[in-house]
Amino acid sequence: MQLLKERILKDGKLINSQILKVDSFLNQQMDIGLFEKMAEEFWRLFGDCGVNKILTIEASGIGVACLTGQKFKCPVVFAKKNRSLNRSENVYTSKVHSFTHNKTYDITVSKEYLHPNDRVLIIDDFLANGAALEGLVSLVRDAGAYLVGAGIVIEKAFQPGGEKIRSQGIRVESLARIASMSIEDGIKFV
Ligand code: 5GP
């Protein structure tokens, strides 16, 4: 998505060759006009797939997921992150290891909000090593729901997540795919 790529080049800040900060329009301050356009793009890609539920993960996926849910006219559910989990019968749960923060946490969704007859589109802000996305996929599978695919805002294609998830036959569509990034040479898209 050209508009998003231009915004990343204009406002993205490289912390190092692995981490891109986009706090000014995605991860802290949110550009809702841009989110609307991203939602339109997800609708163009997945609008004919019978999606009846959007699933994301707190916190940074929620904004884009909400605008996407508005476009698809369906509920948006977010998985909660818990440091340690009191076992419960009433939730689907999965473990996620964050390489960015170097910690493992449980993610949960109440069984009330994911059902076997759901057709789920996962939405998230970043795809890097794929741990967060794998966790969400596992929640959908545990619910017995149908996974339509995943819509990602920024994929760091030089990290293994995208390939790992696509090799499982899951459709992953990313609005911007970064081929490489470094302080010296900047950001290059696929
Ligand atoms: P993964 O589980 O695919 O390794 O990483 C996914 C999560 O890590 C994203 O939802 C995002 O919160 C965070 N993340 C990974 N890489 C980056 C990055 O370069 N920049 C930012 N802002 N977040 C990232």
Boltz pocket constraint, residues with backbone or C-beta under 6 A from the ligand:
constraints:
  - pocket:
      binder: B
      contacts: [[A, 18], [A, 19], [A, 20], [A, 21], [A, 22], [A, 27], [A, 60], [A, 97], [A, 98], [A, 99], [A, 100], [A, 124], [A, 125], [A, 126], [A, 127], [A, 128], [A, 129], [A, 130], [A, 131], [A, 132], [A, 133], [A, 156], [A, 161]]
      max_distance: 6.0
